[in-house]
Amino acid sequence: MPFKIQRCEIIPQADHQTAFQIDGVEKTRWHHAASYPRPFFFPLPGPSGESLTRMGHPGASNHEHHRSVWFAHRDVDGHDFWSDNTDTQIDQKMWLSYQDGTDECTLSTLLEWKTAKGQNLMEQKLVASLIPGNRGELLFELQSTFKPVKESIKLGKTNFGFLAVRVAKTLSSYFGGGTITNSEGQTGEPAIFGHSAEWMDYSGPVPVSNNGKRVAVTEGITFFDHPDNPRFPTHWHVRQDGWMGASLCMNEGMVIKKNSPLTLRYLLHTHAGPVDFDQASQVSKDFAQRPGFTEEKKKSKHRQFGRMIRSMP
């Protein structure tokens, strides 16, 4: 069979990192070293190539747990997996599959949520797929299935969890020139915080180089909830200082059972220009209709391989 070069590739790196590439150019990287309390994706570039996310808070040194794009939760059976002030840990137990392709590249990995004493409370099977969009835009789809180790586990009532995004300094409303907008057409933190919406957008100026000078272009990230997620449309914890999170447990907690795991699907769309409602509506519609991922086992002569395929449940 002739070798075929794939447009979208997963490239393992040293120091517990995995790169996502499109046309040979790295777009984002998965960082899962045990030196961090939980894994994260960084950077996440816009069409200009500049990252639209950042590591840490631009004005508060006690917010180093804000690592670009990350999974966390403030209350898992009473244990804090959000801040860096606890000894809880989310570890990658193993990667499950690396898949290259023409239309997307996909990483599948198994994570363990461990208490300060090393007890594994919950497993998270994460599937991360990077899809090239038009004009250098990206679609970054994240599907997670959470399964408790014991028969059930309680997620407490909290604004914090599961997926959060720390945007670049210039995109934030307070430190830069950005604007927060939701699917209901509301703008600004006071109008949006705690409200439910199908999607949330953070757009603003991004410094780029042009003929030796630094100039600003407008780019942004739209964060989509999926209609199959519990409590859709989700409530949002979003701040003018530059971060946004889908808050599954903002108004009440939730019990996850071992025989009925929790699956959540989210999408991040990096786009050129300010938020475009027609475009966001189409991306949301496409995301709702796109099948999620299920695992398929394949046997070769020497071993069994797993891969993730898109299929309706």
URWO-V648022 format. One line per field, one symbol per residue. ss: DSSP state (a for helix, b for strand, c for the rest). phi: phi as a letter, one per 30 degrees, with the letter a starting at -180 (. if undefined). burial: + if it has 9 or more other ideal C-beta (glycine too) atoms within 8 Angstrom, else -. A space follows every 50 residues. Layout:
BEGIN
ss: ???
phi: ???
burial: ???
END
This chain:
BEGIN
ss: cccccccbbbbbbcccbbbbbbccbbbbbbbccccccccbbcccbccccc bcbcbcccccaaacccbcbbbbbccbccbcccccccccbbbbbbbbbbbc bcccbbbbbbbbbbcccccbbbbbbbbbbbbbcaaacbbbbbbbbbbbcc cbbbbcccccbbbbbbbcaaacccccccbbbbccccbcaaaacccbccbb bbbbbbbbbbccbbbbbbbbbbbbbcccccccccbbbbbcccbbbbbccc cccbbbbccbcbbbbbbbbbbbccccaaaaaaaaaaaaacccbbbbbbbc cccbbbbbbbccc
phi: .ddcdcdcbcbdbdihbbccbbhicdcabccbdddcdadacadbddedjd dcbbciddbbdcbdddcibbcaadbchicdccdccbcdbccddadcacbc adcabbcbbcccccddciddcacbccccbcbdcdhidbcccbcbccbddd dabccddadckccbbcdeedddddcbbdbcbcddidbieedceiddadab bbbldbdbcbhiccbcccbabcccdcdddeiddddbcbbddjbbbdcdcd cadacccddbdccbbbbcccbdidecddddddddddddcdddcbdbcbcc dcacccbcbdadd
burial: -----++++++-----++++++----++++++---+-+++++++++++-+ ++++-+++-----+++++++++++++--++++---+-+++++--+++++- +--+++++++++++-----++++++++++++++--+++++++++++++-- -+++++-+-++++++++++++++-++-++++++--++++--++-+-++++ ++++++-+-------+++++++++++--+--+-+++++++++++++++++ --++-+++--++++++++++++--+----+--++--+----++++----- ----++++-----
END
